[in-house]
Amino acid sequence: MPKPNTWMPRAVAAAFATFIAVSSVSAQQAPTVRIRGTIANVDGNMLDIKTREGSDVNVRMTDNVAVFAVVKTELSEIKEGSYIGVTAMPEPDGTQRAIAVHIFPENQRGAAEGFRPWDARANSTMTNATVTQTVKGTDGQNITVKYKDGEKKVVVSPDTPIVSFVASDRSEIKPGAKLIIFGAAKKEDGSLEANRVNVGRDGITPPM
């Protein structure tokens, strides 16, 4: 009597187990939404936001939400060894022309390190990296930044907005303040939740 073929049931079981594992990971990683806009109203943990695009969205802040003030900073604060984020437009020669630079606090060194497309403007980019060289150029400061997969040459003109993140509290969150939420989690019911909010201080619009 031929032996029963046990390979197929085992293969199906293994494939099903893999599917369940992948599905579980996917379920834990809720999609995120980047939001720029103005706070219209605050009601407890709920934020009513008028977005840059003109729509109205509601975002629930987590109970332990981290609040950072976005504060104007001088170009001279960007030094070798600084960990920065550069919002830029690519130039034909391969350099990046900065349209905004933000300086991370030391305890956020390495955050979102790398080079990627960005949505500040059409075709804009974001580079989070460490400054390895900064030299005064003919049309601004020439900065070299290095990240784990490469490096970029960045030109920062004198009129480029330079800001830094300063750890703060909910007193920054008030109607009329400008904000950026880098990654509001989109829940299964369609609602949005944020565990970090970045608010422009003294009327600043976060430029990144």
Salt bridges, closest charged atoms under 4 A:
GLU53 OE2 - ARG52 NE 3.23
ASP56 OD1 - LYS50 NZ 3.00
GLU77 OE1 - LYS79 NZ 3.99
GLU91 OE1 - ARG97 NE 3.63
GLU106 OE2 - ARG109 NE 2.80
ASP119 OD1 - ARG34 NH1 2.98
ASP119 OD1 - ARG36 NH2 2.81
ASP139 OD2 - ARG97 NH2 3.08
GLU151 OE2 - LYS153 NZ 3.99
GLU172 OE2 - ARG201 NH2 2.49
GLU193 OE2 - ARG60 NH2 2.29
GLU193 OE1 - LYS187 NZ 3.22
